[in-house]
Amino acid sequence: MPAPDDALRRSGRAARPDGSVVAVGEDVPPVAFGGREVVLVAGPCAVESREQVERTARAVVAAGAALLRGGAFKGRTSPYAFPGLGAEGLDVLRDVGRALGVPVCSEVLDAEHVAAFRGKVDLLQVGARNMQNVSLLRACGRSGLPVLLKRGLAATVEEWLLAAEYVMSEGNERVILCERGIRTFEPSTRATLDLAGVVVARQRTHLPVIVDPSHAAGRRALVPALGRAALAAGADGLIVEVHPDPDRALSDGPQALTPEDFEGLVADCRAIGQALGRPVLARA
């Protein structure tokens, strides 16, 4: 049975019928999610080195990204896959983001790690595998940092919104939802991007909703089309993986755009934004 909307005490649309704007950025000019402008977030799946992050960050910010993403701690399907640089990766993200004047986002895997992210990142990401990790959700809620909450691989929209309630029940109203595809019987893509779920979520919650076309697609050739479709469906932004040399990436290379690919996607997003009256956020 779907959760009744009265169970969505904090995240439900009735709490704020006009929607919420979530500001992200502490030591840099903040970026607003959920306003008239759509926000583009981009960067590498995993922080591999300072040079890799610097190259990627310069390219995506120059192209139009307003926020830098990167995985310092990676929750991989295989325990033998590259796990990220850990705390060193957080330092790299902080330094590069501050140098370019943009906020940074990284995934936190464990409630015990949340405190270490304070002062290093501007946006805590809770990944799909952890969407129902209650202790992590509560810790993120107590952190004081805004939270990007990805939808679980097999989660309903109701379960996704109730996960947001866990964060918000700790007093943290700054939650951004992220649709990244759900697991279905269809094998031609890594996941099935549920754009209907994006529309439903935007009707039921006042929280901003963005889309991750990279994880849904699993193949870079599909990412631009899914990104365009997401904005046309009303998403408040995109989070996209970009790598300067995807074929040599240590994590999720097949779905990472090149900087040139990302430039093309930004141009498409600007055209769609102009048609919809929702321009892409431009950094000053």
C-alpha positions as CSV (number, residue, x, y, z in Angstrom):
1,M,0.0,0.0,0.0
2,P,1.3,3.5,-0.8
3,A,2.2,5.6,2.2
4,P,-0.5,8.2,2.8
5,D,0.6,11.7,2.2
6,D,-0.1,12.6,5.8
7,A,2.9,10.3,6.6
8,L,5.0,12.8,4.7
9,R,4.8,15.3,7.5
10,R,7.9,17.3,6.5
11,S,8.6,16.4,2.8
12,G,5.0,16.3,1.5
13,R,3.9,19.0,-0.9
14,A,1.2,20.1,1.5
15,A,3.9,21.3,3.9
16,R,5.1,23.8,1.3
17,P,2.8,24.0,-1.7
18,D,5.1,26.5,-3.5
19,G,8.1,24.2,-3.3
20,S,11.4,24.5,-1.5
21,V,14.7,26.0,-2.6
22,V,17.8,24.3,-1.1
23,A,21.0,26.3,-1.0
24,V,24.3,24.5,-1.2
25,G,27.6,26.1,-0.4
26,E,29.4,27.2,2.8
27,D,32.8,28.8,1.9
28,V,31.8,29.5,-1.7
29,P,28.9,31.3,-3.3
30,P,25.8,29.0,-2.7
31,V,24.0,27.2,-5.5
32,A,20.2,27.0,-5.3
33,F,18.3,23.8,-6.1
34,G,14.6,24.0,-6.7
35,G,14.3,27.5,-8.0
36,R,13.6,28.8,-11.5
37,E,17.0,27.8,-12.7
38,V,18.1,24.2,-13.3
39,V,21.5,23.1,-11.8
40,L,24.1,21.0,-13.5
41,V,26.4,18.9,-11.2
42,A,29.4,17.2,-12.8
43,G,32.7,15.5,-12.1
44,P,34.4,12.1,-11.9
45,C,32.7,9.0,-10.4
46,A,35.8,8.5,-8.3
47,V,38.6,10.8,-7.1
48,E,41.7,9.1,-8.5
49,S,44.3,11.8,-8.2
50,R,44.5,15.6,-7.7
51,E,45.5,16.1,-11.3
52,Q,42.5,14.1,-12.5
53,V,40.1,16.1,-10.4
54,E,41.6,19.4,-11.3
55,R,41.5,18.6,-15.1
56,T,37.9,17.5,-14.8
57,A,36.7,20.3,-12.6
58,R,38.2,23.0,-14.7
59,A,36.5,21.5,-17.8
60,V,33.1,21.0,-16.3
61,V,33.0,24.4,-14.6
62,A,34.0,26.2,-17.8
63,A,31.3,24.3,-19.6
64,G,28.5,25.3,-17.2
65,A,28.5,23.0,-14.1
66,A,27.7,24.9,-10.9
67,L,28.7,22.2,-8.5
68,L,31.6,19.6,-8.5
69,R,30.9,16.0,-7.7
70,G,33.4,13.2,-6.9
71,G,33.6,10.0,-5.0
72,A,36.2,9.9,-2.2
73,F,34.8,6.8,-0.6
74,K,33.3,4.4,-3.1
75,G,30.7,1.7,-2.2
76,R,31.5,-0.7,-5.0
77,T,29.6,-3.9,-5.9
78,S,32.8,-5.8,-5.8
79,P,35.1,-5.6,-2.8
80,Y,38.1,-5.8,-5.2
81,A,37.2,-2.7,-7.2
82,F,38.8,0.7,-6.6
83,P,37.4,2.0,-3.3
84,G,38.4,5.6,-3.7
85,L,41.1,7.6,-1.9
86,G,39.2,8.1,1.3
87,A,40.0,11.1,3.4
88,E,42.7,12.2,1.0
89,G,40.1,12.4,-1.7
90,L,37.9,14.6,0.4
91,D,40.9,17.0,0.8
92,V,41.4,17.0,-3.0
93,L,37.7,17.8,-3.6
94,R,37.8,20.6,-1.0
95,D,40.9,22.2,-2.4
96,V,39.8,22.1,-6.0
97,G,36.3,23.3,-5.3
98,R,37.5,26.2,-3.2
99,A,40.1,27.1,-5.9
100,L,37.3,27.3,-8.5
101,G,34.7,28.8,-6.2
102,V,32.2,26.0,-6.6
103,P,30.5,23.8,-4.0
104,V,31.4,20.1,-3.9
105,C,29.4,16.9,-3.3
106,S,30.6,13.5,-2.3
107,E,29.0,10.2,-1.1
108,V,29.2,9.2,2.6
109,L,28.9,5.5,3.2
110,D,28.8,5.2,7.0
111,A,27.2,7.2,9.8
112,E,30.5,7.2,11.6
113,H,32.1,9.1,8.7
114,V,29.7,12.0,8.6
115,A,31.7,14.2,10.9
116,A,34.8,13.8,8.8
117,F,32.9,15.3,5.8
118,R,32.2,18.5,7.7
119,G,34.4,21.3,6.3
120,K,35.3,19.2,3.3
121,V,32.1,19.0,1.3
122,D,29.1,21.2,0.8
123,L,26.6,18.5,0.0
124,L,26.4,14.9,1.5
125,Q,25.3,12.3,-1.0
126,V,23.5,9.2,0.2
127,G,23.8,6.5,-2.5
128,A,21.2,4.2,-3.8
129,R,22.5,1.3,-1.7
130,N,22.1,3.3,1.5
131,M,18.7,4.9,0.8
132,Q,17.2,2.9,3.7
133,N,20.2,2.9,6.0
134,V,18.4,4.6,8.9
135,S,21.4,5.3,11.1
136,L,23.1,7.0,8.1
137,L,20.0,9.0,7.3
138,R,19.7,10.2,10.8
139,A,23.4,11.1,11.1
140,C,23.1,13.1,7.9
141,G,20.0,14.8,9.3
142,R,22.1,15.9,12.4
143,S,25.1,17.0,10.3
144,G,23.7,20.4,9.4
145,L,24.8,19.9,5.8
146,P,22.4,19.6,2.9
147,V,21.8,16.0,1.7
148,L,21.5,14.6,-1.8
149,L,19.3,11.4,-1.4
150,K,19.5,9.0,-4.3
151,R,16.6,6.6,-4.9
152,G,17.3,3.0,-4.1
153,L,17.6,0.4,-6.9
154,A,14.2,-1.2,-6.0
155,A,12.6,1.6,-4.0
156,T,9.1,2.9,-4.7
157,V,8.6,6.7,-4.8
158,E,6.9,6.4,-1.3
159,E,9.9,4.6,0.2
160,W,12.2,7.3,-1.3
161,L,10.2,10.1,0.2
162,L,9.9,8.4,3.6
163,A,13.7,8.0,3.5
164,A,13.8,11.8,3.1
165,E,11.6,12.0,6.2
166,Y,14.2,10.3,8.3
167,V,16.7,13.0,7.4
168,M,14.2,15.8,7.9
169,S,12.9,14.4,11.2
170,E,16.4,15.2,12.6
171,G,15.8,18.9,11.9
172,N,17.5,19.1,8.5
173,E,15.1,20.5,5.9
174,R,17.8,20.7,3.2
175,V,17.2,17.6,1.2
176,I,17.5,17.2,-2.6
177,L,16.1,14.0,-4.2
178,C,17.9,12.2,-7.0
179,E,16.4,9.7,-9.4
180,R,19.1,7.4,-10.8
181,G,17.2,4.6,-12.3
182,I,15.6,1.5,-10.8
183,R,16.3,-2.2,-11.5
184,T,13.8,-3.8,-13.9
185,F,13.9,-6.8,-16.3
186,E,15.3,-4.6,-19.1
187,P,19.0,-5.5,-19.7
188,S,19.8,-2.9,-22.4
189,T,20.6,-0.2,-19.8
190,R,22.3,-0.4,-16.5
191,A,19.0,0.7,-14.8
192,T,15.6,2.0,-16.1
193,L,15.3,5.7,-15.7
194,D,11.9,6.3,-14.1
195,L,10.9,9.7,-15.4
196,A,7.3,9.0,-14.4
197,G,8.7,8.7,-10.8
198,V,10.3,12.1,-11.2
199,V,6.9,13.6,-12.2
200,V,5.1,11.8,-9.3
201,A,7.8,12.9,-6.8
202,R,7.5,16.6,-7.9
203,Q,3.8,16.4,-7.4
204,R,4.0,14.8,-3.9
205,T,7.0,16.6,-2.4
206,H,8.2,20.2,-2.1
207,L,11.8,19.1,-2.2
208,P,13.9,19.6,-5.3
209,V,14.3,16.6,-7.6
210,I,17.3,16.1,-9.9
211,V,18.3,13.2,-12.2
212,D,21.4,11.1,-12.6
213,P,21.4,9.9,-16.2
214,S,24.9,8.4,-16.0
215,H,23.9,5.6,-13.6
216,A,20.7,4.9,-15.3
217,A,22.3,4.6,-18.7
218,G,25.5,2.8,-18.0
219,R,26.7,3.8,-21.4
220,R,27.9,7.3,-22.3
221,A,26.1,7.3,-25.7
222,L,22.8,7.2,-23.9
223,V,23.5,9.9,-21.2
224,P,22.8,13.1,-23.2
225,A,19.4,11.8,-24.4
226,L,18.3,10.8,-20.9
227,G,19.5,14.1,-19.5
228,R,17.5,16.0,-22.0
229,A,14.4,14.0,-21.3
230,A,14.9,14.5,-17.5
231,L,14.8,18.3,-17.9
232,A,11.9,18.1,-20.2
233,A,10.0,16.1,-17.6
234,G,10.6,18.8,-15.0
235,A,13.8,17.8,-13.1
236,D,15.4,20.6,-11.2
237,G,18.9,19.6,-12.4
238,L,21.2,16.8,-13.5
239,I,24.2,15.1,-11.9
240,V,26.5,13.7,-14.5
241,E,29.8,11.8,-14.5
242,V,32.7,13.3,-16.5
243,H,36.2,12.0,-16.8
244,P,39.1,13.4,-18.9
245,D,40.0,9.8,-20.2
246,P,37.0,7.6,-19.5
247,D,38.6,4.5,-21.0
248,R,41.2,4.6,-18.2
249,A,38.8,5.5,-15.4
250,L,39.1,3.4,-12.3
251,S,35.3,3.5,-11.7
252,D,32.4,3.5,-14.1
253,G,34.3,4.6,-17.2
254,P,31.8,3.3,-19.7
255,Q,29.1,5.8,-18.5
256,A,31.4,8.8,-18.0
257,L,31.2,11.6,-20.5
258,T,34.3,13.3,-21.9
259,P,34.6,17.0,-21.3
260,E,33.6,17.6,-24.9
261,D,30.6,15.4,-24.5
262,F,29.6,17.4,-21.5
263,E,29.9,20.7,-23.4
264,G,27.4,19.3,-25.9
265,L,25.0,18.3,-23.2
266,V,25.2,21.7,-21.5
267,A,24.3,23.3,-24.9
268,D,21.3,21.0,-25.2
269,C,20.2,21.8,-21.6
270,R,20.4,25.5,-22.3
271,A,18.2,25.1,-25.3
272,I,15.7,23.1,-23.4
273,G,15.8,25.5,-20.5
274,Q,15.1,28.4,-22.8
275,A,12.1,26.6,-24.2
276,L,10.7,25.8,-20.7
277,G,11.5,29.1,-19.1
278,R,14.0,27.5,-16.8
279,P,17.5,28.6,-17.7
280,V,20.6,26.7,-16.7
281,L,22.2,28.3,-13.6
282,A,25.2,30.3,-14.7
283,R,28.0,30.8,-12.3
284,A,29.1,34.5,-12.0
